[in-house]
Amino acid sequence: MNAIGKKDGCFWPLPDQELLLKAALLGNDKAGSAWNEWRSHVDIDDIEKLDPGSYRLLPLLYRNLNSLGVKDPILMKLKGVYRLTWYKNHMLFHTIAGLLRSFNDAGIDSMFLKGAALILLCYGDYGLRPMNDFDVLVPAEQAVPAVRLLRKLGWQPVDFEPDEKYITVSYSHGFEDRDGRQFDLHWHIFSQCRDSHADDDFWEKAEHTAIHNVPARVLCLTDQLLHICVHGAHWNITPPFRWVADAIMLLNKAPDGIDWNRLIEQAQKRHLILPLQDTLNYLKETFDAPIALDALKRLKDIYVPGIERMEYRIAVNPPTPWTAMLDLWCQHSRLKGNVCLPSKMAGFPAFLQKIWGVSLWQLPFHGLSKTLSWQRKQMADKFTR
């Protein structure tokens, strides 16, 4: 496994979390053994005390243990979590279908990402995968009309209004309705890939489905796996190891449906080799996932330049003011492509203006304000631990 991710990264499951994943995903004796060991380590009698990442796996754990005939009084509590998840997701999908219908009526193309797409493609059950929000992709050239439509429908942007300048250098923005439902509008799939044609081939291979009888699109299985792995290989304040369950569910659903050549080509084209290599190796080694060994060898043999290694190291570790600025530089550098370094440096202030929504003279003050806010948050977290 690549040393960058496994040594330094903060997105890998902890030992107890790995046991929970095995109990929720594996079959027969392996799942039962993992369940017994996890049960002996973790006080599950009060499931509300579980870390958020583990709690999200409880519906899948319930379904697997129940199908294996495991007898344990705690299964009634797990069933309750499953039923609550089913209810919440059913209500959320009703909202999604209404929004999708509005997009279709306005002539805005859309594609569902992450949880909603995976429930449709892989899980096949509203109760198995909790969702806090939902994510929709629109073509970059339709992002501004999509924002206007959302405002018209009563969805309010989080923190600030994404204007045209911001949209040209960013990839997504959050919205919330009056009932507190959250929605992320994407105009690019990956935060690392923000040029105007970055997602063209994803749209070309998208699969058609439906949500509550409303026509919808999702990524094809191969692109879905790439999205799961790259999005999962990222630090998050909530333990992000659900990507493991998503990937295993997808691979088990269609073990012969992955085009390994396309997967590698897409990762190489987008300079995303390291997150894909690390995550696939982990899935193969830990869960014996149906991943082509030749694909793993090919990934290992691809040269990865230093700038991509730095970008990956930033992504998988908790942010600091310094690494946050480096991350912004990496984003700007990707957008500029192969232009010379002096040209990139000259254009960096303009990039920051668009990302932060400030004028040139405000840049240093805004940067200082963000640094001080980060330090205050770190101090508050320290005293609340």
C-alpha positions as CSV (number, residue, x, y, z in Angstrom):
1,M,0.0,0.0,0.0
2,N,1.2,3.5,-0.8
3,A,3.1,5.0,2.1
4,I,1.5,8.4,1.9
5,G,-2.0,7.3,2.5
6,K,-1.6,4.4,5.0
7,K,1.2,6.1,7.0
8,D,-0.2,9.6,7.3
9,G,-3.8,9.6,6.1
10,C,-6.7,10.1,8.4
11,F,-9.4,8.4,6.4
12,W,-8.6,4.8,7.1
13,P,-10.9,2.8,9.5
14,L,-9.6,2.3,13.0
15,P,-9.4,-1.3,14.2
16,D,-12.8,-1.4,15.8
17,Q,-14.3,0.3,12.7
18,E,-12.7,-2.2,10.5
19,L,-14.3,-5.0,12.5
20,L,-17.7,-3.3,12.2
21,L,-17.2,-3.1,8.4
22,K,-16.4,-6.8,8.2
23,A,-19.4,-7.7,10.3
24,A,-21.6,-5.6,8.0
25,L,-20.1,-6.6,4.7
26,L,-18.7,-10.2,4.8
27,G,-20.6,-13.5,4.8
28,N,-20.9,-16.5,7.0
29,D,-18.2,-17.2,9.7
30,K,-16.1,-14.1,8.9
31,A,-18.9,-11.7,9.6
32,G,-19.9,-13.6,12.7
33,S,-16.4,-13.6,14.0
34,A,-16.0,-9.9,13.4
35,W,-19.3,-9.2,15.0
36,N,-18.4,-11.1,18.2
37,E,-15.0,-9.4,18.5
38,W,-16.5,-5.9,17.8
39,R,-19.3,-6.6,20.3
40,S,-16.7,-7.5,23.0
41,H,-14.8,-4.2,22.4
42,V,-17.7,-1.7,22.0
43,D,-20.5,-0.8,24.3
44,I,-23.3,-1.0,21.8
45,D,-26.1,-1.1,24.5
46,D,-26.1,2.7,24.1
47,I,-25.7,3.0,20.3
48,E,-26.1,6.8,20.5
49,K,-22.6,6.9,21.9
50,L,-21.0,5.4,18.8
51,D,-18.9,7.6,16.6
52,P,-20.9,9.0,13.7
53,G,-19.1,6.9,11.1
54,S,-19.9,3.7,12.9
55,Y,-23.5,4.7,13.6
56,R,-24.1,5.1,9.8
57,L,-23.2,1.5,9.3
58,L,-25.7,0.1,11.7
59,P,-28.5,-0.4,9.2
60,L,-26.2,-2.4,6.9
61,L,-25.0,-4.3,9.9
62,Y,-28.6,-5.2,10.9
63,R,-29.4,-6.5,7.4
64,N,-26.2,-8.6,7.2
65,L,-26.6,-10.1,10.7
66,N,-30.2,-10.8,10.2
67,S,-29.7,-12.5,6.9
68,L,-27.0,-14.7,8.5
69,G,-29.4,-15.8,11.3
70,V,-27.4,-14.1,14.1
71,K,-29.4,-14.1,17.4
72,D,-28.7,-11.2,19.6
73,P,-31.2,-8.9,21.5
74,I,-29.3,-5.9,20.2
75,L,-30.7,-6.6,16.7
76,M,-34.0,-5.0,17.7
77,K,-32.2,-1.7,18.3
78,L,-30.4,-2.1,15.0
79,K,-33.7,-2.7,13.3
80,G,-34.9,0.5,14.8
81,V,-32.0,2.4,13.2
82,Y,-32.7,0.7,9.9
83,R,-36.4,1.7,10.0
84,L,-35.6,5.3,10.9
85,T,-33.1,5.5,8.1
86,W,-35.7,4.1,5.7
87,Y,-38.2,6.7,6.7
88,K,-35.8,9.6,6.5
89,N,-34.4,8.6,3.1
90,H,-37.9,8.0,1.7
91,M,-38.8,11.6,2.7
92,L,-35.5,12.9,1.2
93,F,-36.0,11.0,-2.0
94,H,-39.5,12.6,-2.3
95,T,-37.7,16.0,-2.1
96,I,-35.1,14.9,-4.6
97,A,-37.7,13.8,-7.1
98,G,-39.4,17.2,-6.9
99,L,-36.2,19.1,-7.4
100,L,-35.2,16.8,-10.3
101,R,-38.6,17.5,-11.9
102,S,-38.0,21.2,-11.6
103,F,-34.6,20.9,-13.2
104,N,-36.0,18.8,-16.1
105,D,-38.8,21.4,-16.7
106,A,-36.3,24.2,-16.8
107,G,-34.1,22.3,-19.3
108,I,-31.3,21.8,-16.9
109,D,-29.4,18.5,-17.2
110,S,-28.7,16.8,-13.9
111,M,-27.0,13.7,-12.5
112,F,-27.3,12.3,-9.0
113,L,-24.1,11.6,-7.0
114,K,-23.0,9.8,-3.9
115,G,-25.7,8.5,-1.5
116,A,-28.8,8.9,-3.7
117,A,-27.0,7.3,-6.7
118,L,-25.6,4.4,-4.6
119,I,-28.9,3.6,-3.0
120,L,-30.4,3.3,-6.5
121,L,-27.5,1.4,-8.0
122,C,-26.1,-0.8,-5.3
123,Y,-28.0,-0.8,-2.0
124,G,-31.5,-1.2,-3.4
125,D,-33.1,-0.3,-0.1
126,Y,-33.8,3.1,1.4
127,G,-33.0,1.8,4.9
128,L,-29.4,0.6,4.3
129,R,-27.5,3.8,3.7
130,P,-28.1,7.0,5.9
131,M,-28.0,10.3,4.0
132,N,-27.6,13.7,5.6
133,D,-28.0,15.5,2.3
134,F,-28.1,14.9,-1.4
135,D,-25.8,15.9,-4.2
136,V,-26.7,16.8,-7.8
137,L,-24.3,17.5,-10.7
138,V,-25.2,19.9,-13.5
139,P,-23.1,20.9,-16.5
140,A,-20.7,23.7,-15.7
141,E,-22.4,26.0,-18.3
142,Q,-25.8,25.5,-16.5
143,A,-24.5,26.1,-13.0
144,V,-25.7,29.8,-12.9
145,P,-29.2,29.0,-14.1
146,A,-29.4,26.1,-11.6
147,V,-28.5,28.5,-8.8
148,R,-31.2,30.9,-9.9
149,L,-33.7,28.1,-10.0
150,L,-32.8,26.9,-6.6
151,R,-33.3,30.4,-5.1
152,K,-36.7,30.6,-6.9
153,L,-37.6,27.3,-5.3
154,G,-36.8,28.5,-1.8
155,W,-33.3,27.0,-1.4
156,Q,-30.9,29.4,0.3
157,P,-27.1,29.2,-0.4
158,V,-25.0,28.4,2.7
159,D,-22.7,31.2,3.8
160,F,-22.7,33.2,0.6
161,E,-24.3,33.5,-2.9
162,P,-22.1,31.7,-5.5
163,D,-21.7,34.1,-8.3
164,E,-20.3,33.5,-11.8
165,K,-16.7,34.3,-10.8
166,Y,-16.8,31.8,-8.0
167,I,-18.4,29.1,-10.2
168,T,-15.5,29.4,-12.7
169,V,-12.9,28.4,-10.1
170,S,-14.9,26.2,-7.7
171,Y,-16.8,22.9,-8.1
172,S,-19.8,22.9,-5.7
173,H,-21.9,24.8,-3.2
174,G,-24.3,24.0,-0.4
175,F,-27.9,25.0,-0.1
176,E,-30.6,24.6,2.6
177,D,-34.4,24.8,2.5
178,R,-36.7,26.2,5.1
179,D,-37.1,22.8,6.7
180,G,-33.3,22.4,7.2
181,R,-32.8,19.9,4.4
182,Q,-29.4,20.2,2.8
183,F,-28.4,19.9,-0.8
184,D,-25.1,20.2,-2.6
185,L,-25.1,21.6,-6.1
186,H,-22.0,20.4,-8.1
187,W,-20.9,21.6,-11.5
188,H,-17.8,19.4,-11.3
189,I,-17.5,15.9,-9.9
190,F,-14.1,16.2,-8.4
191,S,-12.7,19.1,-6.4
192,Q,-9.4,18.5,-8.1
193,C,-10.8,18.9,-11.6
194,R,-12.5,22.2,-12.3
195,D,-11.8,23.1,-16.0
196,S,-14.8,23.7,-18.2
197,H,-14.7,20.2,-19.9
198,A,-13.5,18.2,-16.9
199,D,-16.7,16.1,-16.8
200,D,-17.6,15.6,-20.4
201,D,-16.8,11.9,-20.6
202,F,-18.7,11.3,-17.3
203,W,-21.8,12.7,-18.9
204,E,-21.3,10.7,-22.1
205,K,-21.2,7.4,-20.1
206,A,-23.9,8.2,-17.6
207,E,-26.6,5.6,-17.0
208,H,-30.3,6.4,-17.0
209,T,-32.6,5.5,-14.1
210,A,-35.6,7.1,-12.3
211,I,-36.5,8.5,-8.9
212,H,-40.2,8.2,-8.1
213,N,-40.9,7.9,-11.8
214,V,-38.9,11.0,-12.6
215,P,-36.1,10.3,-15.2
216,A,-32.6,10.7,-13.7
217,R,-29.0,10.0,-14.5
218,V,-26.2,8.5,-12.5
219,L,-22.5,7.8,-13.1
220,C,-21.7,4.5,-14.8
221,L,-20.4,1.8,-12.4
222,T,-16.8,2.3,-13.4
223,D,-16.9,6.1,-12.9
224,Q,-19.0,5.5,-9.7
225,L,-16.1,3.4,-8.3
226,L,-13.6,6.1,-9.1
227,H,-15.8,8.7,-7.4
228,I,-16.2,6.6,-4.3
229,C,-12.5,6.0,-3.9
230,V,-11.2,9.5,-4.6
231,H,-13.9,11.1,-2.5
232,G,-13.3,8.6,0.3
233,A,-9.6,9.3,0.4
234,H,-10.0,12.6,2.1
235,W,-9.8,13.8,5.6
236,N,-13.2,14.7,7.2
237,I,-14.2,15.6,10.7
238,T,-16.8,12.8,10.6
239,P,-14.9,9.5,10.1
240,P,-15.3,9.0,6.4
241,F,-14.8,5.2,6.2
242,R,-18.3,4.7,4.8
243,W,-16.5,4.7,1.4
244,V,-15.4,1.2,2.1
245,A,-19.0,-0.1,2.4
246,D,-20.0,1.9,-0.7
247,A,-17.1,0.4,-2.7
248,I,-17.7,-3.2,-1.5
249,M,-21.5,-2.9,-2.2
250,L,-20.8,-1.7,-5.7
251,L,-18.2,-4.3,-6.5
252,N,-20.4,-7.1,-5.1
253,K,-23.3,-5.9,-7.1
254,A,-21.5,-6.0,-10.4
255,P,-18.1,-7.7,-10.1
256,D,-17.9,-8.0,-13.9
257,G,-19.3,-4.5,-14.5
258,I,-16.0,-2.6,-13.9
259,D,-14.0,-1.5,-17.0
260,W,-10.6,-1.5,-15.4
261,N,-9.0,0.1,-18.4
262,R,-11.4,3.0,-18.2
263,L,-11.0,3.3,-14.5
264,I,-7.2,3.6,-14.8
265,E,-7.4,5.9,-17.8
266,Q,-9.8,8.2,-16.0
267,A,-7.6,8.4,-12.9
268,Q,-4.5,9.0,-14.9
269,K,-6.2,11.7,-17.0
270,R,-7.2,13.5,-13.9
271,H,-4.0,13.0,-11.9
272,L,-5.8,10.9,-9.3
273,I,-3.7,7.8,-9.3
274,L,-2.6,7.9,-5.6
275,P,-6.1,7.9,-4.0
276,L,-7.3,5.2,-6.4
277,Q,-4.2,3.0,-5.8
278,D,-4.4,3.3,-2.0
279,T,-8.1,2.6,-1.7
280,L,-8.2,-0.3,-4.2
281,N,-5.2,-2.0,-2.5
282,Y,-6.9,-1.6,0.9
283,L,-10.1,-3.2,-0.4
284,K,-8.3,-6.1,-1.9
285,E,-6.0,-6.8,1.0
286,T,-8.6,-6.3,3.8
287,F,-11.9,-7.5,2.2
288,D,-10.6,-9.6,-0.7
289,A,-12.7,-7.4,-3.0
290,P,-13.1,-8.6,-6.6
291,I,-10.4,-6.2,-8.0
292,A,-8.3,-7.2,-11.0
293,L,-4.7,-7.8,-9.9
294,D,-3.5,-6.5,-13.2
295,A,-5.2,-3.2,-12.5
296,L,-3.4,-2.9,-9.2
297,K,-0.1,-3.6,-10.8
298,R,-0.7,-1.1,-13.6
299,L,-1.5,1.6,-11.0
300,K,1.6,0.8,-9.0
301,D,3.8,1.2,-12.2
302,I,2.4,4.7,-13.1
303,Y,4.8,7.5,-12.3
304,V,3.3,10.2,-9.9
305,P,5.0,13.6,-9.8
306,G,5.8,15.4,-6.6
307,I,3.1,18.0,-6.9
308,E,0.4,15.2,-6.9
309,R,2.0,13.5,-3.9
310,M,1.9,16.8,-2.0
311,E,-1.7,17.4,-3.1
312,Y,-2.7,13.9,-1.8
313,R,-0.8,14.4,1.5
314,I,-2.8,17.6,2.0
315,A,-6.1,15.9,1.2
316,V,-5.7,13.0,3.6
317,N,-4.6,14.9,6.7
318,P,-6.4,17.5,9.0
319,P,-6.1,21.0,7.5
320,T,-4.0,23.8,8.9
321,P,-3.8,27.4,7.6
322,W,-0.6,26.5,5.8
323,T,-1.9,23.4,4.1
324,A,-5.2,25.1,3.3
325,M,-3.3,27.7,1.4
326,L,-1.2,25.0,-0.3
327,D,-4.4,23.3,-1.3
328,L,-5.7,26.5,-2.9
329,W,-2.4,26.7,-4.8
330,C,-2.8,23.2,-6.1
331,Q,-6.4,24.0,-7.2
332,H,-5.2,27.1,-9.0
333,S,-2.2,25.2,-10.5
334,R,-4.5,22.5,-11.9
335,L,-6.8,25.1,-13.5
336,K,-3.9,26.9,-15.2
337,G,-2.6,23.6,-16.6
338,N,0.9,23.7,-18.2
339,V,1.6,27.4,-18.1
340,C,4.9,28.5,-16.7
341,L,5.3,29.0,-12.9
342,P,5.7,32.8,-13.0
343,S,2.4,33.0,-14.9
344,K,0.7,30.8,-12.3
345,M,2.0,32.9,-9.4
346,A,0.9,36.1,-11.1
347,G,-2.6,34.7,-11.5
348,F,-3.0,33.4,-7.9
349,P,-4.3,36.6,-6.3
350,A,-7.1,36.7,-8.9
351,F,-8.0,33.1,-8.1
352,L,-8.2,33.9,-4.4
353,Q,-10.4,36.9,-5.1
354,K,-12.9,34.7,-7.0
355,I,-12.8,31.9,-4.4
356,W,-13.1,34.2,-1.4
357,G,-15.4,36.8,-3.1
358,V,-13.2,39.8,-2.0
359,S,-11.4,42.6,-3.8
360,L,-7.6,42.7,-4.2
361,W,-7.0,45.0,-1.3
362,Q,-9.0,42.8,1.0
363,L,-7.0,39.6,0.3
364,P,-4.5,39.9,3.2
365,F,-7.1,40.9,5.7
366,H,-9.4,38.1,4.7
367,G,-6.5,35.6,4.8
368,L,-5.6,36.8,8.3
369,S,-9.3,36.6,9.4
370,K,-9.5,33.0,8.2
371,T,-6.3,32.1,10.0
372,L,-7.5,33.6,13.3
373,S,-10.9,31.9,12.9
374,W,-9.1,28.5,12.4
375,Q,-7.0,29.1,15.5
376,R,-10.0,30.0,17.7
377,K,-11.8,26.8,16.5
378,Q,-8.7,24.7,17.3
379,M,-8.6,26.2,20.8
380,A,-12.3,25.6,21.3
381,D,-12.0,22.0,20.2
382,K,-9.1,21.4,22.5
383,F,-11.1,22.5,25.6
384,T,-14.2,20.5,24.6
385,R,-12.4,17.2,24.2
